[in-house]
Amino acid sequence: MSLEREEPTHFGAGPAQLPTEVLQQAAKDLINYNNLGLGIGEISHRSKDATKVIEDSKLHLKELMNIPDTHEVFFMQGGGTTGFSSLATNLAAAYVGKTGTIAPAGYLVTGSWSLKSYQEANRLHVPAEIIFNAKDYHGGKFGYIPKEEEWCDKVKGKKYSFVYLCENETVHGVEWPKLPQCLVDDNEIEIVADLSSDILSRQVDVSQYGVIMAGAQKNIGLAGLTVYIIKKSILKNIEKADETQLHEFGIPVTPIASDYPTVVKNNSAYNTIPIFTLHVMDLVFQHLIKKGGVASQEAENKTKAKILYEALDSYPDFYNMPVEKSCRSTMNVVFTLKKEGLDDKFLEEAGKRKLTGLKGHRSVGGFRASIYNALSLATIEKLVKFVKEFAEENQ
């Protein structure tokens, strides 16, 4: 079977399209890695070859994100949903280890994923509260991030074990343009952020974060593995937390395979890390380095988003854009049709042009074009041409 393929034009939100050259190399390595006579998925996760994959992945990510020495990188099985649980218990323990007391986690709810993260903390009986729900500022619907002056007074002078946000909400197409300055300026608050769908799409200042979590299946790899970038001081504080004290406070002890200090001490291989999945991720890192790094990719992504949003905005009587311009996602462009009865036709005609994966999330309907790093500018131009022609022909 040939490893060649026609370049896809797939806009699925995840698992998402990956660079063809990455998959071609991964396919070869799945059969015979480094002439070992074994595939990358068959070698021991504690072998020298697997350890090199882990170390290389960390090294390349540190290069791409300019990660300072104050932070550690590790990888863990699962995705964002697994991360919701592990973040809640690990960060609650870190606060206990640091202060000997408990405080609630604060959640900035801007869409379904940040809401689910809060709900998971609540389900685990980790002290947590919603600082704001964006629906309360936007007519009962997601699609807006309230200005800092509308909510920051709720944070000032209050103790939180951490404050959580999802930087890019894939379902609702909402993205924080930058971290809230009032949180950055508060040295007592650890900012914990889910970057699953916009990691490496734009430059961020890692030093401002306590923890970054990013599931791989949207922008940087295959499903089943998550990147964590964490302050080393938080790791030390987790270790200081006494399990008896956690029990007394009613905070659940983190399962051993998700205990961050344990994972770090074992170089992400305390249990069997899916090394093939990590290898694919590292191939994506290397591919991005060759393209010129995150700065180059960010410039390309801004152009892609600009031309697509401009095309949709140019037909205000035909396309409905539910997200305020101030927080539109660069990665997930969501829209609906104002004219009823055309949704199926839109998808059918897009499919004829091999523009796939455009159906919106089942919870909100409509359409969503996920324009991740792997989608070229030429691909977005094809979609732009289609949305213009479809509007012209069906108004």
C-alpha positions as CSV (number, residue, x, y, z in Angstrom):
1,M,0.0,0.0,0.0
2,S,1.3,3.5,-0.9
3,L,1.9,6.0,1.8
4,E,1.0,8.8,-0.6
5,R,-2.3,10.6,-0.3
6,E,-4.2,13.5,-1.7
7,E,-3.8,16.3,0.8
8,P,-7.1,16.3,2.9
9,T,-9.2,19.3,3.4
10,H,-10.7,18.2,6.7
11,F,-12.0,20.6,9.3
12,G,-12.9,18.2,12.1
13,A,-12.3,19.5,15.6
14,G,-10.6,16.3,16.9
15,P,-9.2,13.9,16.2
16,A,-8.0,16.3,13.6
17,Q,-6.0,16.4,10.4
18,L,-2.2,16.0,10.8
19,P,0.6,16.9,8.4
20,T,0.9,14.2,5.8
21,E,4.7,14.0,6.1
22,V,4.4,13.4,9.8
23,L,2.0,10.5,9.2
24,Q,4.2,9.0,6.5
25,Q,7.2,8.9,8.8
26,A,5.0,7.6,11.7
27,A,3.7,4.8,9.4
28,K,7.2,3.7,8.6
29,D,8.3,3.8,12.2
30,L,5.3,1.7,13.2
31,I,6.7,-1.1,11.2
32,N,10.4,-0.7,11.8
33,Y,11.8,2.0,14.1
34,N,15.4,3.0,13.8
35,N,16.2,-0.3,12.1
36,L,15.4,-2.2,15.3
37,G,13.3,-4.7,13.5
38,L,10.5,-3.7,15.8
39,G,7.9,-1.0,15.4
40,I,7.9,2.0,17.7
41,G,4.7,0.7,19.4
42,E,6.4,-2.6,20.3
43,I,9.4,-1.4,22.2
44,S,9.5,-1.2,26.0
45,H,8.5,2.1,27.4
46,R,11.6,2.0,29.6
47,S,14.1,1.1,26.9
48,K,16.8,3.5,25.7
49,D,14.9,4.1,22.5
50,A,11.7,5.0,24.2
51,T,13.4,7.2,26.8
52,K,15.0,9.1,23.9
53,V,11.6,9.7,22.4
54,I,10.4,11.1,25.7
55,E,13.5,13.3,26.1
56,D,13.4,14.5,22.5
57,S,9.7,15.4,22.8
58,K,10.4,17.4,25.9
59,L,13.4,19.1,24.3
60,H,11.5,20.1,21.2
61,L,8.5,21.4,23.1
62,K,10.7,23.4,25.3
63,E,12.3,24.9,22.2
64,L,9.0,25.7,20.6
65,M,7.4,27.3,23.6
66,N,10.6,28.8,25.2
67,I,9.7,27.0,28.4
68,P,11.8,28.4,31.4
69,D,13.7,26.3,33.8
70,T,11.1,27.1,36.5
71,H,8.8,24.6,34.7
72,E,8.7,20.9,34.1
73,V,7.2,19.0,31.1
74,F,5.6,15.6,31.3
75,F,3.1,13.4,29.5
76,M,0.2,11.4,30.8
77,Q,-2.3,9.1,29.3
78,G,-5.8,10.4,28.6
79,G,-7.1,13.7,27.3
80,G,-8.8,16.8,28.6
81,T,-11.4,15.0,30.6
82,T,-8.8,13.0,32.4
83,G,-7.0,16.3,33.0
84,F,-10.0,17.9,34.6
85,S,-9.8,15.3,37.4
86,S,-6.1,15.2,37.8
87,L,-5.7,19.0,37.9
88,A,-8.4,19.4,40.5
89,T,-6.9,16.9,43.0
90,N,-3.2,17.7,42.4
91,L,-3.7,21.5,42.6
92,A,-5.9,21.2,45.7
93,A,-3.1,19.0,47.3
94,A,-0.5,21.6,46.3
95,Y,-2.4,24.3,48.1
96,V,-2.6,22.2,51.2
97,G,1.1,21.4,51.0
98,K,2.0,25.1,50.6
99,T,-0.4,26.6,53.2
100,G,-1.7,23.8,55.4
101,T,-5.2,25.0,54.7
102,I,-7.8,24.6,51.9
103,A,-9.2,27.1,49.5
104,P,-11.6,26.7,46.6
105,A,-10.5,26.5,43.0
106,G,-12.0,29.3,40.8
107,Y,-13.3,28.6,37.4
108,L,-13.8,31.0,34.5
109,V,-16.6,29.4,32.5
110,T,-16.6,30.5,28.9
111,G,-17.9,27.4,27.2
112,S,-18.8,23.7,27.6
113,W,-15.2,22.5,28.4
114,S,-14.5,24.9,31.2
115,L,-17.9,24.1,32.6
116,K,-17.2,20.4,32.5
117,S,-13.9,20.9,34.3
118,Y,-15.7,22.8,37.1
119,Q,-18.4,20.0,37.2
120,E,-15.7,17.4,37.6
121,A,-14.0,19.2,40.5
122,N,-17.4,19.5,42.1
123,R,-18.2,15.9,41.5
124,L,-14.9,14.9,43.2
125,H,-15.8,17.2,46.2
126,V,-12.7,19.3,45.6
127,P,-13.6,22.8,46.8
128,A,-14.5,24.8,43.7
129,E,-16.6,27.7,42.6
130,I,-17.5,29.5,39.4
131,I,-16.0,33.0,39.3
132,F,-18.1,33.9,36.3
133,N,-20.2,32.1,33.8
134,A,-20.0,33.9,30.4
135,K,-23.7,33.0,29.7
136,D,-24.7,35.4,32.4
137,Y,-23.2,38.3,30.4
138,H,-24.5,37.2,26.9
139,G,-28.2,36.5,27.0
140,G,-27.9,33.0,28.4
141,K,-25.6,31.8,25.6
142,F,-21.8,31.3,25.2
143,G,-20.0,33.4,22.7
144,Y,-18.6,36.2,24.8
145,I,-15.8,36.7,27.4
146,P,-16.7,39.4,29.9
147,K,-14.3,42.3,30.3
148,E,-12.0,42.1,33.3
149,E,-13.6,45.0,35.1
150,E,-16.9,43.0,35.1
151,W,-15.5,40.2,37.2
152,C,-12.0,40.8,38.6
153,D,-13.4,42.3,41.9
154,K,-14.6,38.8,42.7
155,V,-11.0,37.6,42.7
156,K,-9.3,40.5,44.5
157,G,-8.4,39.7,48.1
158,K,-9.7,36.2,47.9
159,K,-7.7,33.0,48.3
160,Y,-7.9,30.3,45.6
161,S,-6.1,27.1,45.3
162,F,-5.9,27.9,41.6
163,V,-7.9,29.7,38.9
164,Y,-8.8,27.7,35.8
165,L,-9.6,28.7,32.2
166,C,-10.0,27.0,28.9
167,E,-8.1,29.2,26.5
168,N,-9.9,28.0,23.5
169,E,-13.4,26.5,23.6
170,T,-13.7,24.2,20.6
171,V,-17.4,23.8,20.8
172,H,-18.4,27.4,21.0
173,G,-15.5,29.0,19.1
174,V,-14.4,31.3,21.9
175,E,-10.8,32.0,22.6
176,W,-9.1,34.2,25.2
177,P,-7.0,36.8,23.3
178,K,-4.6,36.8,26.3
179,L,-4.5,35.8,29.9
180,P,-6.5,38.1,32.3
181,Q,-4.1,40.7,33.5
182,C,-5.6,40.8,37.0
183,L,-4.7,37.1,37.4
184,V,-1.2,37.6,36.0
185,D,-0.5,40.4,38.4
186,D,-1.6,38.4,41.4
187,N,1.4,36.5,42.6
188,E,-0.7,34.4,44.9
189,I,-2.8,32.9,42.2
190,E,-1.7,29.9,40.1
191,I,-3.2,30.1,36.7
192,V,-4.2,26.7,35.3
193,A,-5.1,26.6,31.6
194,D,-6.4,24.1,29.1
195,L,-4.7,24.7,25.8
196,S,-5.8,21.5,24.1
197,S,-7.0,23.1,20.9
198,D,-4.7,26.1,20.5
199,I,-1.3,25.0,21.9
200,L,1.5,25.9,19.5
201,S,-1.0,27.9,17.4
202,R,0.3,31.1,18.9
203,Q,3.0,32.3,21.2
204,V,2.4,32.3,25.0
205,D,4.5,33.3,28.0
206,V,4.8,30.0,29.8
207,S,6.2,31.8,32.9
208,Q,2.7,33.2,33.6
209,Y,1.1,29.8,34.1
210,G,1.1,27.5,37.0
211,V,0.0,24.6,34.8
212,I,-0.7,24.2,31.1
213,M,-2.6,21.1,30.0
214,A,-3.1,20.1,26.4
215,G,-4.7,17.0,24.9
216,A,-2.9,16.0,21.8
217,Q,-5.7,15.0,19.4
218,K,-6.7,18.5,18.2
219,N,-3.5,20.3,17.1
220,I,-0.4,18.3,17.9
221,G,-1.0,14.6,17.6
222,L,-3.2,11.5,18.2
223,A,-5.8,11.0,20.9
224,G,-4.7,9.2,24.1
225,L,-1.9,11.5,25.4
226,T,-1.8,14.8,27.1
227,V,1.0,17.4,27.6
228,Y,1.5,19.0,31.0
229,I,3.8,22.0,31.7
230,I,4.0,22.7,35.4
231,K,5.9,24.9,37.8
232,K,8.4,22.9,39.7
233,S,7.3,24.7,42.9
234,I,3.9,23.2,42.5
235,L,5.3,19.8,42.2
236,K,7.2,20.3,45.5
237,N,4.0,21.6,47.2
238,I,2.1,18.5,46.1
239,E,4.8,16.3,47.7
240,K,4.4,18.3,51.0
241,A,0.7,17.5,51.3
242,D,0.1,14.8,53.9
243,E,-2.5,12.2,52.9
244,T,-4.0,12.2,56.4
245,Q,-4.5,15.9,56.2
246,L,-6.1,15.6,52.8
247,H,-8.5,13.1,54.2
248,E,-9.3,15.4,57.1
249,F,-10.1,18.2,54.7
250,G,-12.2,15.9,52.5
251,I,-10.0,16.3,49.5
252,P,-9.6,13.1,47.5
253,V,-6.1,11.6,47.1
254,T,-4.9,11.6,43.5
255,P,-4.6,8.1,42.0
256,I,-1.0,7.1,41.7
257,A,-0.9,7.1,37.9
258,S,-2.1,10.7,37.9
259,D,0.0,12.0,40.7
260,Y,2.1,14.6,39.1
261,P,5.3,14.3,41.2
262,T,5.2,10.5,40.6
263,V,4.8,10.9,36.9
264,V,7.7,13.4,36.7
265,K,10.0,11.3,38.9
266,N,9.5,8.4,36.5
267,N,10.0,10.5,33.4
268,S,6.4,10.1,32.2
269,A,6.8,6.3,32.3
270,Y,5.5,5.3,35.8
271,N,2.9,3.2,33.8
272,T,3.1,2.3,30.2
273,I,3.2,5.5,28.2
274,P,1.8,5.1,24.6
275,I,5.1,5.7,23.0
276,F,3.9,5.6,19.4
277,T,1.4,8.4,20.2
278,L,4.2,10.4,21.8
279,H,6.4,9.8,18.8
280,V,3.8,11.2,16.5
281,M,3.6,14.2,18.8
282,D,7.3,14.7,18.6
283,L,7.2,14.4,14.8
284,V,4.7,17.3,14.8
285,F,7.0,19.3,17.0
286,Q,9.9,18.7,14.6
287,H,7.7,19.6,11.6
288,L,6.8,22.9,13.3
289,I,10.4,23.7,14.1
290,K,11.3,23.2,10.4
291,K,8.4,25.5,9.4
292,G,10.0,28.3,11.5
293,G,8.5,27.7,14.9
294,V,5.5,29.1,16.6
295,A,5.9,32.7,15.5
296,S,5.8,31.6,11.9
297,Q,2.8,29.4,12.5
298,E,1.0,32.1,14.4
299,A,1.3,34.5,11.5
300,E,-0.1,31.9,9.1
301,N,-2.9,31.1,11.5
302,K,-3.9,34.8,11.7
303,T,-4.1,35.0,8.0
304,K,-6.2,31.9,7.7
305,A,-8.7,33.0,10.3
306,K,-8.8,36.6,8.9
307,I,-9.8,35.5,5.4
308,L,-12.4,33.0,6.6
309,Y,-14.0,35.4,9.1
310,E,-14.0,38.2,6.4
311,A,-15.8,35.9,4.0
312,L,-18.5,34.9,6.5
313,D,-18.9,38.5,7.7
314,S,-19.4,39.7,4.2
315,Y,-22.8,37.9,4.0
316,P,-24.5,39.2,7.2
317,D,-27.9,38.3,5.9
318,F,-26.9,34.7,5.2
319,Y,-24.4,33.6,7.8
320,N,-24.9,34.1,11.6
321,M,-21.7,34.6,13.6
322,P,-22.6,33.8,17.3
323,V,-19.2,34.8,18.8
324,E,-18.3,38.4,19.7
325,K,-15.4,39.6,17.5
326,S,-13.3,40.4,20.6
327,C,-13.0,36.7,21.4
328,R,-13.4,34.8,18.2
329,S,-11.3,31.6,18.0
330,T,-8.4,31.5,15.6
331,M,-8.7,27.7,15.6
332,N,-12.5,26.9,15.6
333,V,-14.7,29.1,13.4
334,V,-18.4,28.6,14.3
335,F,-21.3,29.8,12.3
336,T,-24.9,29.0,11.3
337,L,-27.2,29.7,8.4
338,K,-29.9,32.3,8.8
339,K,-32.1,30.7,6.1
340,E,-33.8,27.5,7.3
341,G,-33.6,24.2,5.4
342,L,-30.1,24.6,3.9
343,D,-27.9,22.9,6.5
344,D,-27.9,19.5,4.8
345,K,-27.3,21.1,1.4
346,F,-24.4,23.0,2.7
347,L,-22.7,19.9,4.0
348,E,-23.5,17.9,0.9
349,E,-22.1,20.5,-1.5
350,A,-19.1,21.0,0.7
351,G,-18.5,17.2,0.6
352,K,-18.6,17.3,-3.2
353,R,-15.6,19.6,-3.0
354,K,-13.9,17.3,-0.4
355,L,-14.4,19.9,2.3
356,T,-15.2,17.6,5.2
357,G,-15.6,17.8,9.0
358,L,-17.7,21.0,8.9
359,K,-20.7,19.8,10.9
360,G,-21.0,21.7,14.2
361,H,-20.9,20.0,17.6
362,R,-24.0,18.1,18.4
363,S,-24.8,20.3,21.4
364,V,-25.0,23.5,19.4
365,G,-25.6,22.5,15.7
366,G,-24.6,24.7,12.8
367,F,-21.1,24.5,11.4
368,R,-17.6,24.6,12.7
369,A,-14.4,24.9,10.7
370,S,-11.4,23.8,12.8
371,I,-8.5,25.4,11.1
372,Y,-5.6,23.9,13.0
373,N,-1.9,24.2,12.2
374,A,-2.0,21.3,9.8
375,L,-4.4,22.9,7.5
376,S,-2.7,25.0,4.9
377,L,-3.6,28.5,3.7
378,A,-4.6,27.0,0.3
379,T,-7.1,24.7,2.1
380,I,-8.7,27.7,3.9
381,E,-8.9,29.5,0.6
382,K,-10.9,26.6,-0.9
383,L,-13.3,26.9,2.0
384,V,-13.6,30.7,1.6
385,K,-14.4,30.2,-2.1
386,F,-17.1,27.7,-1.2
387,V,-18.8,29.8,1.5
388,K,-19.0,32.8,-0.8
389,E,-20.4,30.8,-3.7
390,F,-22.9,29.0,-1.5
391,A,-24.2,32.3,-0.1
392,E,-24.4,33.8,-3.6
393,E,-26.4,30.8,-5.0
394,N,-28.8,30.4,-2.0
395,Q,-29.6,33.9,-0.7
